């Protein structure tokens, strides 16, 4: 085992200029992350300098067997915390050989929205609170829970300390540091209300980069739980009953919201979100109806509401924003399994272009 670890941790820069690039993309379910590695002649820092690649789309649910080639376009580069050195992680999106985005490529449309001059001039910032649940391998049940049984009721676990409250902290801390190493703008982590459930926050990040960073952060979490022998669930309601669900609250602001008088702009944006509530709910993650019940710090899925410091509303405005008359708001509706490309671009489209 020690020899295996030595080989895994080899520093390639001692013997070669070549590097390993891990190409990462989103599979056919819209939530399954796929990746494969290739050797490059030397370090690369500009994604436009990276070669395109291909994969078998018939094995990911993204192409037919008789025409299975899907092309990967490199879009963003991150440092690789597993191989380290000059090795890199590459976030890609997927296209047909003719150059058309495949149906599951949600980044392409998001990039078009963010490149709109009106949107770009507003410099939209996002802070995404990604909740997730660590699950026992082989059984669909949170870690630290007796199989087929339940822990004590919610209350002591949120931001809790101690082996019976902070279950899985070693994984959480490893992921935190891996994100920082990779160059992700991870701004914090905390234990959540349900035991075995955690949250990390990415942001503030501008535009399309928010989606890139959340997807790479999810990839890192999947890899770390793979090493740790547990599974990670992004199900919005992993345990039925009197337990909190898992969301991906999206904090959002534009340049005019952050400037003096921004609160009025925020209120107008919220009005636009209310008008398109059903469209947003439809795009905010599968199974969200199990989470948005009006209980456990959620608003009812069928009713739009907003309020200051109200965690039971669809949209929350913070006390500081109200006091200063400018700032940001939090869309609390997105589920933990939402696509950050879809959610971030849709909020911008509705509030700026709508």
ROKE-282527 format. One line per field, with one value per residue (C-alpha): residue in three letters; x, y, z. Coordinates in steps of 0.5 Angstrom, whole numbers, plus 500, padded with zeros to 3 digits. Layout:
code	[ALA/...] $
c1	[X/...] $
c2	[Y/...] $
c3	[Z/...] $
***
This chain:
code	[UNK/UNK/UNK/UNK/UNK/UNK/UNK/UNK/UNK/UNK/UNK/UNK/UNK/UNK/UNK/UNK/UNK/UNK/UNK/UNK/UNK/UNK/UNK/UNK/UNK/UNK/UNK/UNK/UNK/UNK/UNK/UNK/UNK/UNK/UNK/UNK/UNK/UNK/UNK/UNK/UNK/UNK/UNK/UNK/UNK/UNK/UNK/UNK/UNK/UNK/UNK/UNK/UNK/UNK/UNK/UNK/UNK/UNK/UNK/UNK/UNK/UNK/UNK/UNK/UNK/UNK/UNK/UNK/UNK/UNK/UNK/UNK/UNK/UNK/UNK/UNK/UNK/UNK/UNK/UNK/UNK/UNK/UNK/UNK/UNK/UNK/UNK/UNK/UNK/UNK/UNK/UNK/UNK/UNK/UNK/UNK/UNK/UNK/UNK/UNK/UNK/UNK/UNK/UNK/UNK/UNK/UNK/UNK/UNK/UNK/UNK/UNK/UNK/UNK/UNK/UNK/UNK/UNK/UNK/UNK/UNK/UNK/UNK/UNK/UNK/UNK/UNK/UNK/UNK/UNK/UNK/UNK/UNK/UNK/UNK/UNK/UNK/UNK/UNK/UNK/UNK/UNK/UNK/UNK/UNK/UNK/UNK/UNK/UNK/UNK/UNK/UNK/UNK/UNK/UNK/UNK/UNK/UNK/UNK/UNK/UNK/UNK/UNK/UNK/UNK/UNK/UNK/UNK/UNK/UNK/UNK/UNK/UNK/UNK/UNK/UNK/UNK/UNK/UNK/UNK/UNK/UNK/UNK/UNK/UNK/UNK/UNK/UNK/UNK/UNK/UNK/UNK/UNK/UNK/UNK/UNK/UNK/UNK/UNK/UNK/UNK/UNK/UNK/UNK/UNK/UNK/UNK/UNK/UNK/UNK/UNK/UNK/UNK/UNK/UNK/UNK/UNK/UNK/UNK/UNK/UNK/UNK/UNK/UNK/UNK/UNK/UNK/UNK/UNK/UNK/UNK/UNK/UNK/UNK/UNK/UNK/UNK/UNK/UNK/UNK/UNK/UNK/UNK/UNK/UNK/UNK/UNK/UNK/UNK/UNK/UNK/UNK/UNK/UNK/UNK/UNK/UNK/UNK/UNK/UNK/UNK/UNK/UNK/UNK/UNK/UNK/UNK/UNK/UNK/UNK/UNK/UNK/UNK/UNK/UNK/UNK/UNK/UNK/UNK/UNK/UNK/UNK/UNK/UNK/UNK/UNK/UNK/UNK/UNK/UNK/UNK/UNK/UNK/UNK/UNK/UNK/UNK/UNK/UNK/UNK/UNK/UNK/UNK/UNK/UNK/UNK/UNK/UNK/UNK/UNK/UNK/UNK/UNK/UNK/UNK/UNK/UNK/UNK/UNK/UNK/UNK/UNK/UNK/UNK/UNK/UNK/UNK/UNK/UNK/UNK/UNK/UNK/UNK/UNK/UNK/UNK/UNK/UNK/UNK/UNK/UNK/UNK/UNK/UNK/UNK/UNK/UNK/UNK/UNK/UNK/UNK/UNK/UNK/UNK] $
c1	[500/506/509/502/501/508/507/500/504/510/512/512/516/522/523/518/515/509/503/496/490/483/478/471/464/457/453/446/443/445/448/453/460/464/472/478/485/490/498/500/507/507/504/497/494/489/483/483/490/488/486/479/477/472/468/463/456/452/456/453/446/448/448/446/451/451/453/456/462/461/466/469/471/475/472/476/482/483/489/489/489/490/496/498/505/503/497/490/483/479/472/469/462/460/458/456/462/458/459/452/451/448/442/445/450/447/453/453/446/448/455/450/446/452/456/450/452/447/448/455/455/451/457/452/455/453/454/451/450/451/448/449/448/454/451/453/456/451/445/441/442/446/453/452/445/444/441/434/434/434/439/436/431/434/437/444/447/447/454/455/461/463/463/456/454/459/459/464/468/474/471/468/475/479/474/475/482/482/477/482/488/484/483/475/472/470/468/466/463/458/454/447/441/440/446/450/448/453/454/459/459/462/462/462/463/461/457/459/465/460/457/464/466/460/461/468/467/462/467/472/467/465/473/474/468/470/477/473/469/462/457/455/447/445/438/433/430/434/430/423/419/421/428/431/432/438/438/443/441/443/445/445/447/448/452/446/444/450/450/447/439/440/434/429/433/432/425/424/428/424/417/420/422/415/412/416/416/413/418/424/421/421/428/431/432/428/424/424/417/419/423/419/413/413/416/423/426/422/417/411/413/406/407/412/414/419/421/427/431/425/428/421/420/422/427/430/433/438/438/444/441/435/439/444/439/443/446/444/438/438/433/432/428/434/434/441/441/440/444/448/449/441/440/445/443/436/436/440/436/429/432/436/433/426] $
c2	[500/505/504/505/512/513/512/516/522/522/529/529/536/532/528/531/537/533/534/531/534/531/533/534/534/533/527/525/525/533/531/525/528/525/525/522/524/526/528/534/537/542/547/550/556/558/554/556/553/546/541/539/532/527/521/516/519/513/511/517/517/523/520/514/508/509/516/516/521/528/533/536/544/546/552/553/551/549/547/539/538/530/530/537/540/543/538/541/540/542/544/542/543/538/539/535/534/539/544/544/544/537/538/537/542/548/552/554/558/561/564/567/570/573/575/580/587/589/583/584/591/590/585/580/577/570/567/559/555/548/543/536/530/524/517/511/506/501/504/510/513/518/517/517/514/507/503/503/508/515/520/525/530/536/542/540/539/546/548/543/541/534/527/526/532/534/527/527/534/530/530/537/540/536/539/546/546/542/548/553/549/549/556/556/562/558/562/558/551/549/543/543/542/535/530/528/534/540/546/550/557/559/566/572/570/574/571/564/563/561/555/553/553/550/544/543/544/538/534/535/533/527/525/526/522/516/516/516/510/514/517/524/526/532/530/535/531/525/523/524/526/532/533/539/538/540/547/551/558/563/570/575/582/587/593/598/593/594/602/607/606/599/597/600/596/589/590/591/585/581/583/580/574/573/574/568/564/557/558/558/553/548/549/549/542/535/533/540/539/534/540/546/545/551/547/547/554/553/557/553/551/554/561/566/570/575/578/581/576/571/564/562/566/564/570/573/580/581/586/589/590/594/598/600/601/597/590/583/578/571/566/560/556/552/545/542/538/545/546/552/554/554/558/563/565/565/570/574/574/575/581/584/582/581] $
c3	[500/502/495/491/495/493/486/487/490/485/483/475/475/477/471/465/463/461/465/466/464/467/462/466/463/465/463/461/467/468/475/473/473/468/467/463/463/458/457/455/453/458/463/460/463/458/456/449/448/450/445/444/445/444/448/447/448/447/454/458/455/450/443/439/438/431/432/438/438/442/442/449/449/454/458/464/468/475/479/481/488/487/482/484/481/474/473/472/472/466/466/459/455/450/442/436/431/427/433/436/443/445/449/456/455/459/459/452/453/460/456/451/456/460/454/453/453/458/462/462/464/470/473/476/482/485/492/492/498/496/501/500/505/506/505/508/502/500/503/502/509/512/515/523/523/525/519/519/525/527/531/536/533/529/534/536/529/525/526/531/535/537/534/535/532/526/522/517/518/516/509/509/511/506/501/503/502/496/493/495/492/486/485/487/490/496/502/507/510/516/518/517/521/519/522/516/512/510/506/502/499/493/491/490/483/477/471/468/472/478/474/472/480/483/478/479/487/486/482/488/493/489/488/496/498/493/497/503/502/503/498/497/495/492/493/495/501/502/508/508/515/520/517/513/506/502/497/493/495/490/493/487/486/480/480/480/486/490/488/492/491/490/494/489/484/488/489/482/480/486/482/476/479/482/475/472/479/475/470/475/479/473/472/479/480/480/486/489/491/496/499/498/503/507/513/515/513/506/502/499/492/489/492/491/497/499/506/510/514/513/511/510/504/497/497/503/503/509/514/512/505/508/513/507/502/497/497/494/495/496/492/497/492/488/490/492/485/481/475/477/469/469/475/475/467/468/474/470/464/468/472/467/460/463] $
***
